[in-house]
Amino acid sequence: MNEISNRSPIEADASRNEGLGPVFLINLHVAACFVSMVYVVQYYAPLMRLAAANSDRLLLAALSGAPFALLSILFAVCRFSFGYVVGFYLFTMLIGYLWLLPLSTFSYDHAVAYASAFASGMAFLLPAMLMSIPATQRFVLSEVAFQRLLTCILVLAAAALGVGALYNVRLVGISEIYNFRNQLEFPTWLSYGLGITSNVLLPFAFAFFVVDGAKWRAALCLLLLLMFYPITLSKLSLFAPVWLIILAVASRAFSTRTAVTLSLLVPILFGILLAGLLDLNAISFQQFIAYFSLVNFRMIALTSGALDFYNDFFAHHDLTWFCQVNVLKPFIDCPYRKPLAIVMQDAYSVGNFNASLFATEGIASVGVVLAPLAAFICGLVVALGNSASSGLPSRFVLLSAGVLPQVFLNVSLTITFVSNGAALLFILWYVTPRPLFGKPT
């Protein structure tokens, strides 16, 4: 008992990650994803271009997703890391796509797409979750400089809000944001600044304040983060404070691996519960759809369905060969003048359809045959985050990266790293002084 009590917070935190992870919860998560997809098909089949569900098709869908579900063993045996978090979210997205594939009404080669998605998932998860070479810190901030950095983040966030307010301040409901968001025009530098500050800088400061016990400063981070919503009209900014609070509570009560699992499992299960209550006429359709549409459909199923749309489109159109990346456009003859999200909207009328690295760096850029290679390279890039964060408490890593998994579900790796600040987060992890977390609290 004395030996445990004398451990530093880092050592005690690491000891919690030994052994198997939350095996039962992970299996329950896979089952919940399958059940949630049944309700998604029931209510959104026409929008997602899916065939109507019957018992035979649902059985085929479950059998289609089952082999990939075996990769869930990785989340039971691997230690926590940044790649663990991102991998779990992308695993959920891929298993949803493989489940939906037998119901797809699109005419591309489903067998090749299935093999490509399966191989891409493995190619990404293995390096992202298994590679964690501790980085040698050649440059480390002093503890005083680190505290000043946190203060600068708060000041920078307030400044970004002030400048952003000069271009747009609009309080509207979630259902109305798409009526105004396309009208927003920010300078490029400000657009990058708003994204990086809300997705990385404020969560990073919040994570340290939570671990350090500075409750009021942590609350200030959440307040500033919430204030980005009327400026950017982003649902992510609106729900990020609540999301970070949930992660903070879950990671305090459970191990970080369990907290990651619960972060998706609980919202999905709640949507399934509402669907059951709707069948029993215990709630109204409006109450059900307000939650289920936002979480089970838009946050989970639609990101899976994006792979279906991208596979269909690029089976009949030219590949981009990464010409969608702004810095490469001057050097590559690009068949598409508009961003891919607009291209997909013009083709399918489903809204501006951004998608994950599997759809953008994979299917759109190099095609289904080479997509696993692109996914492997993306996995190596994510593994750099494992190295940069080595030696930091897992709870701090989870909270500081708390917003990014949602970004990875919806945005390409390139945009995630540049516009949304993932590369900056890696740098911040790298220069963070580890002795700060070794002190007794």
Secondary structure, DSSP 8 states (H G I E B T S, - for coil): -HHHHTS-HHHHHHHTT-S---HHHHHHHHHHHHHHHHHHHHHHTTTTTB----HHHHHHHHHHHHHHHGGGHHHHHS---HHHHHHHHHHHHHHHHHHHGGGB---S-HHHHHHHHHHHHHHHHHHHHH-------SS---HHHHHHHHHHHHHHHHHHHHHHHHH------GGGHHHHGGG----HHHHHHHHHIIIIIHHHHHHHHHHHT-HHHHHHHHHHHHTTHHHH--HHHHHHHHHHHHHHHHHHHS-HHHHHHHHHHHHHHHHHHHHHHHHTTSS-HHHHHHHHIIIIIIIIIHHHHHHHHHHHHHHSS---TTTTSGGGGGGS--S-SS-HHHHHHHHH-SSS----TIIIIIIIHHHHHHHHHHHHHHHHHHHHHHHHTTTS-HHHHHHHTSSHHHHHHHS-HHHHHHTS-HHHHHHHHHHS-GGGGTS--
